[in-house]
């Protein structure tokens, strides 16, 4: 009868939502049981969390449309990703099965040399008993954080910040392609301005939507203008007219503006370098080029763009999408 109840616990765990705080209590209880069925349920939940983390990372690395990049949209897409991750984990991508096999082997080895031993011993963490102890500590922290425990929240936040660089280490294909195409030009502009190449690549990515929303004339002619530089009265080069979004008193307005056009991306980077180094309004930007946030804030304060979220978006691209 007891074995039947334990099996039901494992099956229940595989059906529950990975990030539901109420279900974490059941997961914790099953982990304490230290049985193969409980391990299977925990491994399935771990797989769901892993898939959700991958989905979140892919969204962060993808171009963001200003019309849909609101806090409300992020909340609902986050909820959708969580449910999608749970559905994927139910079918399985192989991670849960691999964990069960690996930890099951470790448990058999531990029993063969004289029992499970101290469940808090790091050397024995691979056994069912060790797994239960580690899971219990992690789940206690997660439950407390979700319930409002300030200390647990601080610890969870610190762990998330520590893990973030590892999650961002693998860049999305469109990010890699964008850098490979423009890195040489960015390096030349960096040598001329003192601004890190990554900062300029980030700004080019923001202005052009990673090259997918480049400024084009009404006839479809590509301007090769990666930085959204407008054609002011003193500009003597080629020009294209294009529809753009400008913010007036914090409100978005659609306008047709004149933009500079170049023969190549290399010319676009060179003109950007000239603009930043020759215009007095950007002196503080050059002085703060050692820090991504200060650089982005400096551009916004100098009036480079009218979008009130420009600095935040640029900082996010530099620190997250281009991290590594």
N, C-alpha and C positions, 0 to 999 in steps of 0.2 A: 504493500500500500504506500509506503514511504517513497519507494522508487518511482511510483506512478505520479505522486505529487511533485517530485523533483523534476520529472520530465515535463510536466505541465508548466512549471516555472520557466524552463528553457524555451518552450514553444511560445509562451506568453511574451517573453522578452523579445523574441524575434519579430513579433507583430506590433510591438509598441513603438511610439514615436521616439526617435533617438534623443531629442532635446526637451522632452516633456518633463518638467520638474517632478510631477507626481510619480511618474513612472521610474524616476531615478531611485526612489526608495525600494521598489521591487527589484530593480537591477542590483542594488547594494545588498539586499537580502539574499538574492541568488548567489552573489559573489561570495558571501560568507559561507554558503553551503559547501563551496569548494568541490562541486561535482562536475563531471564532464558535460552534463546538460546545461548547467549554469554557465560553464565556460563557453559553450556554443552560443548561448544567448548574448553573453557579453561581447564575444568576438563579432557577432552580427551587428551589435550596436556600434562597436568601434569602427566597423567597415562603413556604416552609415555616416558617422561623424567624419571619417576620412574623405568620403565622397563629397560631403557637404563643404568641406574645407577646399577641395579642388574646384568645385563650382564657384565658390566665393572668390578664389584667387583668379579664375578665368574672367569673372565679371569685372574685377578690379583692373585687370590688364586690358580690357576691351574699351574702345572709344565710347565716351559718354555723350549722349545727345542732351543739350541743355534743356530741351522741352520735357524730357522724361527723367532728368537727373535730380529728382526731388527726394526729400527725406521720406515722404509717404511711399513713393515708388520703390525706394530702396528697401523699405520695411516689407512691402508685399512681395517683392522679388526674393528677398531673403527667406520669407516663409515658404514661398514656392520651391526654392532650392532645397530647403530642409525636407519638405515632403518628397521631392524628387529623389533626394539622396536616400531616404528611407525605402522608397519603392525599388530603387536600384539594388540596395543592400539585401532586400528580401530575395531577389533573383540571384544576387551574388556576383561579384567580380573575381572571386577566388581568394581575397584577402582573409576573410573569416576562416575559410577552410584551412588556409596555410597556418594561421595562428593556432587553430585547434590542433593540427598535426604537430607543430613545433612544440607547443606547450605540453601536449600529451606525451611526447617523447621525453621531455625534460622531467615530467612527473614520474614516469616509469624508471628513469635513471636514478632519481632521488630515492624512490622506494627501494631500489636494488642495493643501494649503499647504506641503508639503515633507516629509512623513514623520511618523512617530509621535513623534519627539523624545524627550526625557528622560522615561522612564516614571514618575519620581518627581515630576515637575512637576505641581502641583495643577491648573494650567490644562488639562493634557492627561489628567486622571484619567478622563475619559469614554471614552477610546479603549480598545481591547483591551489594549494594552500597559500603559496606566496602570491599568486595572482589575486586571490581573494583579499589579502591584506592590502596590496597596492591599490586594487580597485576601490576598496572601502575608503581609503584615505582620499583618493581623487574624487569619489562621489560625495563624500562628506563635504569637501570644499565646494563642489559644484552646487550642491543643495543649499549650503549656507549662503553662497554668493547670490543665488537666485532668490533666496528668501530675505535678503537685506542685510546680511552680516558684513559690516564694513571691512573688517580685516580680511575675510575670505575674498571679498570683491577686489581688494587691493592686490592680494596674492594672485588671483586669477588674471587680473590685468597685467601684472608683471610677467607672468608666464606667457601670456599672449604676445607681449612685446618681444620677448626673447625668441619666441618661435617664429615671428613674422619674417625675419630675414631668410630663414630656411625655406619658408613657403614661397617666397618671392624669387628664390634662386633660379627657378626654371621659368624663363620668360616665354610669353606667348609668341607663336610664329610670326604674327604681323609686327610685333615689336622688334624681333630679331631682324626681320627683313628690312624694316624701316631704318634701323641702325646700320646695317650692312650697306645700304644704298647711300647713306648720307654721312657716315662717320668721318670719311676723309675730308669732306668740306667743313664739317664741324671742327675738326682738329686744326685746320688752317685758320678758321675764324677765331678759335681759342688762342692760338699763338699771337694773333693780332690784337685781341681785346683783353686777354687775361681771364676771360670767363670760361669756366669748365665746359668742355665740349658737351657733356651730358646735360647741362643746363639748357644749352641752345637746342639740342635735339629734343628736349622736353617741350620747349616753347614751340618749335616747329611742329611737333606732334599735336599739341593743343590747338594751334592755329589751323592746321590742315586736316585734323581728324585722322592722324597717322597716315596722311597721304591720300585718304579716301574722299576728302572734301576740299580739294584744292580749288583755289580761286580761278574761275574760268570766265571768259567773255561770253556774251550772249550767243556768239556763233560757235561756242564750244572750245575756243582757243585757250590752251593752258597758259597761265601767266607765269608758272614756275615760282610764284610768290609764296614761299613757305611761312612767312612771318606776318602776313596780313598788313604789310606796310602800304599806306595810302599814297596816292599821287597828289602831293600838295602843289601849290603854284610854282614852286622852284624846281620841280621835277621836269627834266628835259627828255627822259627816256620814253619807252613804250608804255601804253596805258590800256587797261581793260576795265569795263564797267560791269559790276556784279552786284547782286542782291546780298545784303548782309544784315545781321542783327546788331543793333546798337541799343545801349541802355541809357535812357534819359530819366533822371530822378528815380533810378532804380527799376524802371519799367522797360521791358523789351519792346523795341520798335523795329520794323522791317524797313530798310532803306536801300536805295541804289547808290553805290559809292564808286569812285574812281580809284583803282589800285595800280601800283607799279607792276610792270611786266618785265620779265628777264628772259634771256636766251637759254639759261640753264639754271639748275639748282645751285651750282657753284657761284654764279653771279648773285643769286638771292642771299647766300650766306655772306658774300663780300659786302653787299650793300647794307645788310643788317649790321655788320661789324663797323662800317663807316658811320651809320646812324647812331649807334650806341656810343661810339668813342668821340664823335664830333659835336653832338648835341648836348649843351650844358645841363639840360634837364635830367640827363641820365648819369651824371657824375656820381651820385650816391649809389646808383645801381652797380657801377663798376667797383666802388669801394666795398660793397657788400657781396662781391662775387664768390666769397669763400663759403657762403652758407646758402643752401637752397631756399629756405623759407625767407631769409632776408632779401635774397635776390628777387624772388617772386613778389614780395611785398613792395620792394623798391620800384619795380616796374609798374605796379598798379598805382602807387602813390604819384609816380611821375606822369601818369596819364597815358600809359601805353595802350590800355584797353579800357572800355567802359563797363564791362561785365563786373559786377560787384564781387563775384566769386572767382575772378580770374586768378588771383594769387593762390587761393586754396587749391584750385584745379591744377595749376602748374606745379605747385609743391607736391601734390599727390602723385603726379606723373613722374616727377624726378625721383622721389623717394620710394615709390612702389613699383611702377611699371618698368622703370629704368634701373632699378636696384640691382646690384651685383657687379 
